[in-house]
Amino acid sequence: MSVEARETEALERAWWFRLPRLLYAPTEVFAELRDDSREAADARQEPLVALAPPYDRFHTDLSAVSMTFETVLGGALVALSNFWLGGALIYLGARGLGATTGYRLARHLAGLATAPFALALFLAVPVRLGLYGVDLFRAEGGDGGAGGDVFVAIDALALLWTVGLVLFGIRTVQRWPWQRAAAALGVVALFAILFGTLAFASTR
Protein backbone atom coordinates (compact mmCIF):
# COMPACT_ATOMS: atom_id res chain seq x y z
CA MET A 1 0.00 0.00 0.00
CA SER A 2 1.34 3.43 -0.96
CA VAL A 3 1.98 6.18 1.56
CA GLU A 4 -0.89 8.22 0.07
CA ALA A 5 -3.32 5.29 0.41
CA ARG A 6 -2.28 4.74 4.03
CA GLU A 7 -2.80 8.42 4.82
CA THR A 8 -6.27 8.35 3.22
CA GLU A 9 -7.16 5.22 5.18
CA ALA A 10 -5.98 6.85 8.40
CA LEU A 11 -8.07 9.96 7.73
CA GLU A 12 -11.16 7.86 7.02
CA ARG A 13 -10.63 5.78 10.17
CA ALA A 14 -10.34 8.99 12.19
CA TRP A 15 -13.74 10.14 10.88
CA TRP A 16 -15.36 6.83 11.86
CA PHE A 17 -14.09 7.37 15.40
CA ARG A 18 -15.35 10.97 15.39
CA LEU A 19 -18.98 10.11 14.55
CA PRO A 20 -20.04 9.10 18.10
CA ARG A 21 -18.61 12.38 19.43
CA LEU A 22 -21.24 14.26 17.41
CA LEU A 23 -23.70 13.29 20.15
CA TYR A 24 -21.76 14.76 23.09
CA ALA A 25 -18.94 16.95 21.69
CA PRO A 26 -20.18 18.29 18.33
CA THR A 27 -17.97 21.37 18.34
CA GLU A 28 -14.81 19.24 18.22
CA VAL A 29 -16.16 17.28 15.25
CA PHE A 30 -17.41 20.27 13.29
CA ALA A 31 -14.05 21.98 13.80
CA GLU A 32 -12.53 19.22 11.66
CA LEU A 33 -14.70 20.38 8.74
CA ARG A 34 -12.50 23.46 8.46
CA ASP A 35 -10.07 21.24 6.57
CA ASP A 36 -11.91 21.25 3.25
CA SER A 37 -9.07 19.81 1.20
CA ARG A 38 -9.91 17.12 -1.34
CA GLU A 39 -8.22 14.43 0.76
CA ALA A 40 -10.09 15.38 3.92
CA ALA A 41 -13.42 15.63 2.07
CA ASP A 42 -12.96 12.20 0.45
CA ALA A 43 -12.06 10.65 3.80
CA ARG A 44 -15.40 11.61 5.35
CA GLN A 45 -17.60 10.46 2.46
CA GLU A 46 -18.30 6.93 3.72
CA PRO A 47 -18.92 7.96 7.37
CA LEU A 48 -21.41 10.53 6.08
CA VAL A 49 -23.26 7.89 4.05
CA ALA A 50 -23.53 5.78 7.22
CA LEU A 51 -25.58 8.56 8.85
CA ALA A 52 -28.31 8.44 6.18
CA PRO A 53 -31.56 7.07 7.73
CA PRO A 54 -32.66 4.29 5.30
CA TYR A 55 -36.40 3.92 5.74
CA ASP A 56 -39.63 5.43 4.44
CA ARG A 57 -43.37 4.80 4.35
CA PHE A 58 -45.47 3.42 1.48
CA HIS A 59 -49.15 3.62 0.66
CA THR A 60 -49.19 0.38 -1.32
CA ASP A 61 -49.78 -3.11 0.07
CA LEU A 62 -46.40 -4.77 -0.43
CA SER A 63 -45.03 -8.09 0.74
CA ALA A 64 -42.47 -8.03 3.54
CA VAL A 65 -39.62 -8.76 1.13
CA SER A 66 -40.70 -6.15 -1.41
CA MET A 67 -41.32 -3.61 1.32
CA THR A 68 -37.88 -4.18 2.80
CA PHE A 69 -36.23 -3.71 -0.59
CA GLU A 70 -38.23 -0.63 -1.52
CA THR A 71 -37.80 0.82 1.97
CA VAL A 72 -34.02 0.61 1.77
CA LEU A 73 -33.93 1.88 -1.82
CA GLY A 74 -36.50 4.62 -1.31
CA GLY A 75 -35.04 5.66 2.02
CA ALA A 76 -31.57 5.85 0.52
CA LEU A 77 -32.86 8.12 -2.26
CA VAL A 78 -34.65 10.33 0.28
CA ALA A 79 -31.52 10.48 2.43
CA LEU A 80 -29.36 11.45 -0.55
CA SER A 81 -31.83 14.14 -1.63
CA ASN A 82 -31.92 15.51 1.93
CA PHE A 83 -28.12 15.51 1.97
CA TRP A 84 -27.93 17.59 -1.21
CA LEU A 85 -30.93 19.81 -0.46
CA GLY A 86 -30.00 20.26 3.19
CA GLY A 87 -26.49 21.18 2.12
CA ALA A 88 -27.91 23.71 -0.36
CA LEU A 89 -30.02 25.34 2.35
CA ILE A 90 -27.07 25.59 4.75
CA TYR A 91 -24.89 26.93 1.95
CA LEU A 92 -27.42 29.65 1.12
CA GLY A 93 -27.93 30.53 4.78
CA ALA A 94 -24.22 30.84 5.49
CA ARG A 95 -23.53 32.76 2.28
CA GLY A 96 -26.35 35.11 3.16
CA LEU A 97 -24.44 36.10 6.30
CA GLY A 98 -21.14 36.49 4.49
CA ALA A 99 -19.53 33.04 4.53
CA THR A 100 -17.02 32.23 1.80
CA THR A 101 -16.99 28.44 2.24
CA GLY A 102 -18.27 26.18 -0.52
CA TYR A 103 -21.24 23.90 -1.15
CA ARG A 104 -19.28 20.71 -0.44
CA LEU A 105 -18.55 21.78 3.12
CA ALA A 106 -22.22 22.71 3.61
CA ARG A 107 -23.29 19.24 2.39
CA HIS A 108 -20.91 17.58 4.82
CA LEU A 109 -22.20 19.72 7.66
CA ALA A 110 -25.75 18.73 6.75
CA GLY A 111 -24.77 15.06 6.68
CA LEU A 112 -23.10 15.17 10.09
CA ALA A 113 -26.06 17.01 11.60
CA THR A 114 -28.33 14.01 10.88
CA ALA A 115 -26.54 11.97 13.58
CA PRO A 116 -29.59 12.14 15.94
CA PHE A 117 -31.76 10.47 13.28
CA ALA A 118 -29.16 7.74 12.85
CA LEU A 119 -29.23 7.21 16.64
CA ALA A 120 -33.04 7.12 16.65
CA LEU A 121 -32.95 4.64 13.77
CA PHE A 122 -30.53 2.40 15.66
CA LEU A 123 -32.39 2.52 19.00
CA ALA A 124 -36.06 3.13 18.24
CA VAL A 125 -36.75 1.41 14.92
CA PRO A 126 -36.00 -2.15 16.20
CA VAL A 127 -38.51 -1.53 19.01
CA ARG A 128 -41.06 -0.18 16.56
CA LEU A 129 -40.55 -3.17 14.27
CA GLY A 130 -41.08 -5.50 17.21
CA LEU A 131 -44.32 -3.72 18.14
CA TYR A 132 -45.81 -3.02 14.72
CA GLY A 133 -44.01 -5.22 12.20
CA VAL A 134 -44.20 -4.05 8.58
CA ASP A 135 -47.08 -1.71 9.49
CA LEU A 136 -44.29 0.66 10.48
CA PHE A 137 -43.54 1.22 6.79
CA ARG A 138 -47.16 1.63 5.68
CA ALA A 139 -48.61 5.13 5.57
CA GLU A 140 -51.86 3.89 7.14
CA GLY A 141 -50.51 1.02 9.21
CA GLY A 142 -51.38 0.02 12.75
CA ASP A 143 -48.67 2.07 14.44
CA GLY A 144 -50.94 4.93 15.48
CA GLY A 145 -52.43 5.76 18.86
CA ALA A 146 -50.58 6.65 22.05
CA GLY A 147 -47.70 4.30 21.28
CA GLY A 148 -47.22 5.87 17.88
CA ASP A 149 -47.29 9.34 19.43
CA VAL A 150 -44.33 8.42 21.63
CA PHE A 151 -42.25 7.60 18.58
CA VAL A 152 -43.45 10.74 16.81
CA ALA A 153 -42.17 12.68 19.83
CA ILE A 154 -38.82 10.88 19.54
CA ASP A 155 -38.62 11.88 15.87
CA ALA A 156 -39.46 15.48 16.82
CA LEU A 157 -36.68 15.51 19.42
CA ALA A 158 -34.27 14.14 16.81
CA LEU A 159 -35.30 16.96 14.47
CA LEU A 160 -34.71 19.61 17.16
CA TRP A 161 -31.36 18.03 17.98
CA THR A 162 -30.43 18.09 14.30
CA VAL A 163 -31.32 21.79 14.03
CA GLY A 164 -29.17 22.43 17.08
CA LEU A 165 -26.27 20.60 15.47
CA VAL A 166 -26.66 22.70 12.33
CA LEU A 167 -26.39 25.81 14.53
CA PHE A 168 -23.30 24.43 16.29
CA GLY A 169 -21.82 23.44 12.94
CA ILE A 170 -22.28 26.84 11.31
CA ARG A 171 -20.86 28.62 14.35
CA THR A 172 -17.85 26.29 14.60
CA VAL A 173 -16.94 26.07 10.93
CA GLN A 174 -17.33 29.79 10.29
CA ARG A 175 -15.89 30.85 13.68
CA TRP A 176 -18.88 33.14 14.14
CA PRO A 177 -20.55 34.37 17.35
CA TRP A 178 -23.83 32.75 18.34
CA GLN A 179 -25.92 35.69 17.07
CA ARG A 180 -24.51 35.54 13.55
CA ALA A 181 -24.77 31.74 13.40
CA ALA A 182 -28.39 31.95 14.59
CA ALA A 183 -29.11 34.55 11.91
CA ALA A 184 -27.68 32.20 9.28
CA LEU A 185 -29.88 29.41 10.64
CA GLY A 186 -32.84 31.76 10.32
CA VAL A 187 -32.01 32.29 6.63
CA VAL A 188 -31.78 28.49 6.25
CA ALA A 189 -35.27 28.19 7.78
CA LEU A 190 -36.66 30.86 5.45
CA PHE A 191 -35.30 29.08 2.38
CA ALA A 192 -36.62 25.75 3.71
CA ILE A 193 -40.10 27.25 4.13
CA LEU A 194 -39.92 28.78 0.64
CA PHE A 195 -38.84 25.53 -1.02
CA GLY A 196 -41.37 23.55 0.99
CA THR A 197 -44.17 25.90 -0.05
CA LEU A 198 -43.15 25.69 -3.71
CA ALA A 199 -42.94 21.89 -3.55
CA PHE A 200 -46.38 21.71 -1.92
CA ALA A 201 -47.89 24.10 -4.46
CA SER A 202 -46.47 22.06 -7.34
CA THR A 203 -48.38 18.98 -6.14
CA ARG A 204 -51.75 20.70 -5.94
Secondary structure, 3 states (H helix, E strand, C coil): CCHHHHHHHHHHHHHHHHHHHHHCCHHHHHHHHHCCCHHHHHHCHHHHHHCCCCCCCECCCCCHHHHHHHHHHHHHHHHHHHHHHHHHHHHHHHHHCCCCCCHHHHHHHHHHHCHHHHHHHHHHHHHHHHHHHHHHHECCCCCCHHHHHHHHHHHHHHHHHHHHHHHHHHHHHHCCCHHHHHHHHHHHHHHHHHHHHHHHHHCC
